[in-house]
Amino acid sequence: MNEDYIWDCSGKPDPEVERLERLLKEFRHNAPPPAFPAYEPPPKRAWSFGLMTRWAVAAAAIFLLALGVRYGYRWTRPSWEVERLAGTPRVGSTVIRQAGRLRVGEWLETDAASRARINVGAIGEVQVDPETRLQLLQARADEHRLSLQQGKLHAIIWAPPRLFYVNTPSATAIDLGCRYTLEVGPSGAGFLHVTYGWVAFEQQGRESFVPANAMCATRPGIGPGTPYFEDAPQALRDALAKLDFELVSVSGAVSGGVPGGISGGIPGGIAGGVQGGVAGGIEGGVEGIRRQREATLTSALNAARPRDALTLWHLLSRTEGAERGRVFDRLEQYVPPPTGVTREGILAGDRHMLDLWWDSLGLRDTSWWRMWKGQVPAR
């Protein structure tokens, strides 16, 4: 087939194409082709006031919708009422002039001249001292929780126990029906003073049960120390601070040889001398700590009064081996262990025996505070 003929009738026609032309001849268009004007692009359309208005209204509607979603969520979050007591306390960037709201996730801050009061739902109140920073973490019917980052608060809770919690950098205070003061310093170290009821002070399984008129310190990385009554002898307080936070337990102390990297490449005789010297230094350091703990524990036991059975009982779980045996002997002098409690069991850390002995201290039965304390909810 000659394709040129199909397009412009040049060249030799194809017989089949000629046959089709004859069949379709009567339908041929004989008029000249129409004339089309040259294409010109349409003029640019100027923005009219009406069109601009419609776009502005649509944009404003979208903005207001987004704003409504954001602040609608904020204002529907659970919150507690905050009252100004002095100065200019702030919730976030908002200054509390008379009263305001502290919502879950928000921070309350006071400067050196400010104080505030928080109404903890319907179960109590918290007074916030100057230079304090705290956050509301939870405000549910079954859990009211604050985080005290720094500063001091005074809590009064009149609801059933185990509804109010305060997290600190080194321990969590669990209300067991109480009134207490809790403070946290810049380093994260804390101090609890209970004036009514009970507070459980806990961090990663290390726990202290603090009754009215008792105190307890806490440190980051260690947790709560050993509680003591507010009239405890100063010698006992000083000894507890060293035992809890300065002189760590020597259990599992390093002993034996030096890693090969130290002695590798040194002739045998010299390596043996170096190895023995370093190992001896480590062992000497451990032995030094052991002697200091022994002397400090002696000071604590000598200073303890019969009223300090609370402290001695807690020391049982903060000592081990021969140290725990010495604490047992001292506590036994003031409160003889009841039936079912043996020296061997206490030295082995038997929890049931420890609870039985606690029940003889006259500080309320363990069944009471363990029932209320229960499992601490996750932070």
C-alpha positions as CSV (number, residue, x, y, z in Angstrom):
1,M,0.0,0.0,0.0
2,N,1.2,3.5,-0.8
3,E,0.8,5.4,2.4
4,D,1.5,8.8,0.8
5,Y,-1.8,8.5,-1.2
6,I,-3.7,8.0,2.0
7,W,-2.5,11.3,3.4
8,D,-2.2,13.7,0.4
9,C,-3.4,11.6,-2.7
10,S,0.2,11.5,-4.2
11,G,1.7,8.4,-5.6
12,K,0.0,5.4,-7.0
13,P,-3.3,4.6,-5.3
14,D,-4.0,1.2,-3.8
15,P,-6.9,-0.7,-5.4
16,E,-8.6,-1.4,-2.1
17,V,-8.4,2.3,-1.2
18,E,-9.9,3.2,-4.5
19,R,-12.8,0.8,-4.0
20,L,-13.5,2.4,-0.6
21,E,-13.4,5.9,-2.2
22,R,-16.0,4.8,-4.8
23,L,-18.3,3.4,-2.1
24,L,-18.1,6.6,0.1
25,K,-18.1,9.1,-2.7
26,E,-21.7,10.2,-2.3
27,F,-20.9,11.2,1.3
28,R,-18.0,13.5,0.4
29,H,-17.9,17.0,1.8
30,N,-17.4,19.5,-1.0
31,A,-17.6,22.8,1.1
32,P,-14.3,24.6,1.9
33,P,-13.0,24.0,5.4
34,P,-14.1,26.5,8.1
35,A,-11.8,29.4,9.0
36,F,-10.8,29.4,12.7
37,P,-9.5,32.6,14.4
38,A,-6.0,32.6,15.8
39,Y,-5.8,31.4,19.5
40,E,-5.4,34.1,22.0
41,P,-5.0,33.3,25.8
42,P,-7.8,34.8,28.0
43,P,-6.9,37.9,29.9
44,K,-5.8,37.4,33.6
45,R,-8.8,37.7,35.9
46,A,-8.4,40.3,38.6
47,W,-9.3,39.3,42.1
48,S,-12.7,40.7,43.0
49,F,-13.6,41.8,46.5
50,G,-16.3,39.1,46.6
51,L,-13.9,36.3,45.7
52,M,-11.3,37.5,48.2
53,T,-14.0,37.6,50.9
54,R,-15.0,34.0,50.2
55,W,-11.4,32.8,50.4
56,A,-10.9,34.8,53.7
57,V,-14.0,33.3,55.2
58,A,-13.0,29.8,54.3
59,A,-9.5,30.3,55.7
60,A,-10.9,31.7,58.9
61,A,-13.3,28.8,59.3
62,I,-10.5,26.3,58.9
63,F,-8.3,28.2,61.5
64,L,-11.2,28.5,64.0
65,L,-11.9,24.8,63.6
66,A,-8.3,23.8,64.3
67,L,-8.2,26.2,67.2
68,G,-11.4,24.8,68.6
69,V,-10.1,21.2,68.4
70,R,-6.9,22.2,70.2
71,Y,-8.4,24.3,72.9
72,G,-11.5,22.1,73.2
73,Y,-9.3,19.2,74.1
74,R,-7.4,21.4,76.5
75,W,-10.4,22.7,78.3
76,T,-12.0,19.2,78.6
77,R,-9.0,17.7,80.2
78,P,-9.4,16.8,83.9
79,S,-8.3,19.6,86.1
80,W,-8.0,20.8,89.7
81,E,-8.8,24.3,91.0
82,V,-5.8,26.5,92.0
83,E,-6.1,29.4,94.4
84,R,-3.6,32.2,94.8
85,L,-2.3,32.6,98.4
86,A,0.5,35.1,97.7
87,G,2.5,36.6,94.9
88,T,2.0,35.5,91.3
89,P,1.9,31.8,90.9
90,R,1.7,30.6,87.3
91,V,0.1,27.7,85.5
92,G,2.2,27.5,82.4
93,S,2.5,31.1,81.2
94,T,-0.8,32.1,82.8
95,V,-0.5,34.1,86.0
96,I,-3.1,33.1,88.7
97,R,-4.6,36.4,89.9
98,Q,-7.2,34.9,92.2
99,A,-8.1,31.4,91.0
100,G,-7.5,29.2,88.0
101,R,-7.3,25.6,86.8
102,L,-4.4,23.2,86.7
103,R,-5.0,20.6,84.0
104,V,-3.5,17.2,83.5
105,G,0.0,17.7,81.9
106,E,0.3,21.3,83.0
107,W,2.9,22.7,85.4
108,L,2.3,25.0,88.4
109,E,5.3,27.2,89.4
110,T,5.8,29.7,92.2
111,D,8.6,32.2,92.6
112,A,10.3,33.3,95.8
113,A,7.3,35.5,96.8
114,S,4.4,33.2,95.6
115,R,2.3,30.6,97.3
116,A,-0.8,28.7,96.1
117,R,-3.4,26.1,97.1
118,I,-4.5,23.2,95.0
119,N,-7.9,21.5,95.7
120,V,-7.2,17.8,95.0
121,G,-10.6,17.0,93.5
122,A,-12.9,16.3,96.5
123,I,-10.3,14.3,98.6
124,G,-8.0,17.0,100.0
125,E,-5.8,20.0,99.3
126,V,-2.1,20.8,98.7
127,Q,-0.5,24.0,99.7
128,V,2.5,25.0,97.5
129,D,5.4,26.9,99.0
130,P,7.6,29.5,97.2
131,E,10.1,28.3,94.5
132,T,8.2,25.2,93.8
133,R,7.6,23.4,90.4
134,L,5.1,20.6,90.1
135,Q,3.0,18.9,87.5
136,L,-0.5,17.3,87.5
137,L,-0.1,13.8,86.1
138,Q,-3.4,12.2,86.8
139,A,-6.8,13.3,88.0
140,R,-9.1,10.3,88.0
141,A,-11.6,9.1,90.6
142,D,-9.2,6.2,91.5
143,E,-5.9,8.0,91.2
144,H,-4.8,11.5,91.9
145,R,-1.1,12.1,91.1
146,L,1.3,15.0,91.2
147,S,5.0,15.2,90.2
148,L,7.1,17.4,92.5
149,Q,10.1,18.4,90.5
150,Q,11.5,20.9,93.1
151,G,10.3,22.8,96.1
152,K,7.9,22.0,99.0
153,L,4.3,21.1,99.4
154,H,2.0,20.4,102.3
155,A,-0.7,17.7,101.6
156,I,-3.9,17.1,103.6
157,I,-5.8,14.1,102.4
158,W,-9.1,13.1,104.0
159,A,-10.2,10.4,101.6
160,P,-9.6,6.6,101.9
161,P,-5.9,5.6,101.5
162,R,-4.1,4.9,98.3
163,L,-5.8,7.6,96.2
164,F,-3.2,10.3,96.3
165,Y,0.4,10.0,95.0
166,V,3.3,12.4,94.6
167,N,6.2,11.4,92.4
168,T,9.6,12.8,93.1
169,P,12.9,12.2,91.3
170,S,13.9,9.6,93.9
171,A,10.7,8.1,95.5
172,T,6.9,8.1,95.3
173,A,4.9,9.2,98.3
174,I,1.7,7.0,98.6
175,D,-1.0,8.4,100.8
176,L,-2.4,6.1,103.5
177,G,-4.7,8.7,104.9
178,C,-2.5,11.5,106.1
179,R,-1.1,15.0,106.4
180,Y,2.5,15.5,105.5
181,T,5.2,17.9,104.1
182,L,7.3,16.8,101.2
183,E,10.2,18.8,99.7
184,V,12.7,18.2,96.9
185,G,16.0,20.0,96.4
186,P,17.8,21.0,93.2
187,S,19.7,17.7,93.2
188,G,16.5,15.6,93.4
189,A,17.1,14.7,97.0
190,G,13.9,14.6,99.0
191,F,12.6,14.8,102.6
192,L,9.2,13.6,103.9
193,H,7.7,14.6,107.3
194,V,4.4,13.0,108.3
195,T,2.3,14.8,110.9
196,Y,-0.8,12.6,110.7
197,G,-1.7,9.2,109.5
198,W,0.8,7.2,107.3
199,V,2.7,7.6,104.1
200,A,4.4,4.8,102.2
201,F,7.6,6.0,100.6
202,E,8.7,3.7,97.7
203,Q,11.2,3.5,94.8
204,Q,11.8,0.3,92.8
205,G,10.9,-2.1,95.6
206,R,12.7,-0.2,98.3
207,E,10.1,1.0,100.7
208,S,9.7,2.9,104.0
209,F,6.5,3.1,106.0
210,V,6.4,6.5,107.8
211,P,3.9,7.1,110.6
212,A,2.8,10.4,112.2
213,N,5.6,12.4,113.7
214,A,8.3,10.5,111.7
215,M,10.6,11.6,108.9
216,C,12.4,10.0,106.0
217,A,15.0,11.2,103.5
218,T,15.5,10.0,100.0
219,R,18.2,10.3,97.3
220,P,18.3,9.8,93.5
221,G,19.7,6.4,92.5
222,I,19.1,5.0,96.0
223,G,15.5,5.7,97.1
224,P,14.0,6.2,100.5
225,G,16.2,5.9,103.5
226,T,15.4,4.6,107.0
227,P,12.6,6.5,108.7
228,Y,12.9,7.9,112.2
229,F,10.8,9.8,114.7
230,E,11.2,13.6,114.8
231,D,12.5,13.5,118.3
232,A,15.2,10.8,117.5
233,P,18.6,11.5,118.9
234,Q,20.9,13.4,116.6
235,A,23.5,10.6,116.8
236,L,20.9,8.2,115.4
237,R,20.0,10.6,112.6
238,D,23.6,11.2,111.6
239,A,24.4,7.4,111.6
240,L,21.3,6.7,109.4
241,A,22.3,9.3,106.9
242,K,25.7,7.7,106.5
243,L,24.4,4.1,106.4
244,D,21.7,4.9,103.9
245,F,23.4,7.3,101.5
246,E,27.2,7.5,102.1
247,L,28.5,4.1,103.1
248,V,27.1,1.7,100.5
249,S,26.7,-2.0,101.3
250,V,29.9,-4.0,100.8
251,S,28.0,-7.1,99.6
252,G,29.6,-8.5,96.5
253,A,32.7,-6.3,96.8
254,V,35.4,-6.7,94.3
255,S,38.1,-9.2,95.1
256,G,40.6,-11.4,93.3
257,G,42.9,-10.6,90.4
258,V,43.4,-7.6,88.1
259,P,42.0,-7.7,84.5
260,G,44.6,-9.0,81.9
261,G,44.7,-5.6,80.2
262,I,46.5,-4.1,83.2
263,S,49.1,-6.8,83.5
264,G,49.4,-7.9,79.9
265,G,52.9,-7.4,78.5
266,I,54.5,-7.0,81.9
267,P,57.1,-9.6,83.0
268,G,55.6,-12.2,85.3
269,G,57.3,-11.0,88.5
270,I,56.4,-7.4,88.0
271,A,52.9,-8.3,86.8
272,G,52.3,-10.3,90.0
273,G,53.4,-7.4,92.1
274,V,51.2,-4.9,90.2
275,Q,48.3,-7.3,90.3
276,G,48.7,-8.0,94.0
277,G,49.0,-4.3,94.8
278,V,45.9,-3.2,92.9
279,A,43.9,-6.1,94.3
280,G,45.1,-5.3,97.7
281,G,44.1,-1.7,97.3
282,I,40.6,-2.7,96.2
283,E,40.3,-5.1,99.1
284,G,41.7,-2.5,101.5
285,G,39.1,0.0,100.3
286,V,36.3,-2.5,100.8
287,E,37.6,-3.4,104.2
288,G,37.7,0.3,105.0
289,I,34.1,0.7,104.1
290,R,33.2,-2.3,106.1
291,R,34.9,-0.9,109.2
292,Q,33.2,2.4,108.8
293,R,29.8,0.8,108.4
294,E,30.5,-1.3,111.5
295,A,31.4,1.8,113.6
296,T,28.4,3.8,112.2
297,L,26.0,1.0,112.8
298,T,27.4,0.7,116.4
299,S,26.6,4.4,116.8
300,A,23.0,4.0,115.5
301,L,22.3,0.9,117.7
302,N,23.7,2.6,120.8
303,A,21.7,5.8,120.2
304,A,18.4,3.9,119.5
305,R,15.7,4.0,122.2
306,P,12.8,1.6,122.7
307,R,10.7,4.2,120.8
308,D,13.1,3.8,117.8
309,A,11.9,0.2,117.2
310,L,10.4,1.7,114.0
311,T,13.9,2.5,112.8
312,L,15.5,-0.8,113.9
313,W,12.8,-2.7,112.1
314,H,13.5,-0.9,108.8
315,L,17.2,-1.4,109.3
316,L,16.6,-5.2,109.2
317,S,15.9,-4.9,105.5
318,R,18.7,-2.4,104.9
319,T,21.5,-4.6,106.3
320,E,22.6,-8.2,105.7
321,G,24.8,-10.9,107.3
322,A,26.5,-9.9,110.5
323,E,25.0,-6.4,110.4
324,R,21.5,-7.7,110.3
325,G,22.3,-10.0,113.2
326,R,23.4,-7.0,115.3
327,V,20.2,-5.1,114.4
328,F,18.1,-8.2,115.4
329,D,19.8,-8.4,118.8
330,R,19.1,-4.7,119.5
331,L,15.5,-4.8,118.4
332,E,15.0,-8.0,120.4
333,Q,15.9,-6.1,123.6
334,Y,13.1,-3.7,123.1
335,V,10.4,-5.8,121.4
336,P,10.9,-9.6,121.8
337,P,10.0,-11.4,118.5
338,P,6.6,-13.0,118.7
339,T,5.8,-16.6,118.2
340,G,6.7,-17.7,114.6
341,V,9.6,-15.3,114.3
342,T,13.1,-16.7,114.5
343,R,16.5,-15.2,114.3
344,E,17.4,-17.5,111.3
345,G,14.2,-16.5,109.4
346,I,14.9,-12.8,109.9
347,L,18.5,-13.1,108.9
348,A,17.2,-14.9,105.7
349,G,14.9,-11.9,105.0
350,D,11.6,-13.8,105.5
351,R,8.9,-11.3,104.7
352,H,6.2,-13.0,106.7
353,M,8.3,-13.0,109.8
354,L,9.2,-9.3,109.3
355,D,5.5,-8.5,109.1
356,L,4.7,-10.5,112.3
357,W,7.4,-8.7,114.2
358,W,6.1,-5.3,112.9
359,D,2.7,-6.2,114.3
360,S,4.3,-6.3,117.8
361,L,5.7,-2.8,117.6
362,G,2.3,-1.1,118.4
363,L,2.4,0.8,115.1
364,R,-0.7,-0.8,113.5
365,D,-0.8,-4.2,111.9
366,T,0.8,-4.8,108.5
367,S,-2.4,-6.3,107.3
368,W,-3.9,-2.7,107.4
369,W,-1.2,-0.8,105.5
370,R,-0.4,-3.6,103.0
371,M,-4.1,-4.0,102.2
372,W,-4.4,-0.3,101.4
373,K,-1.0,0.1,99.8
374,G,-1.5,-2.7,97.2
375,Q,0.3,-2.5,93.9
376,V,1.6,0.9,93.0
377,P,0.2,2.1,89.6
378,A,2.7,2.7,86.9
379,R,3.9,6.3,86.5
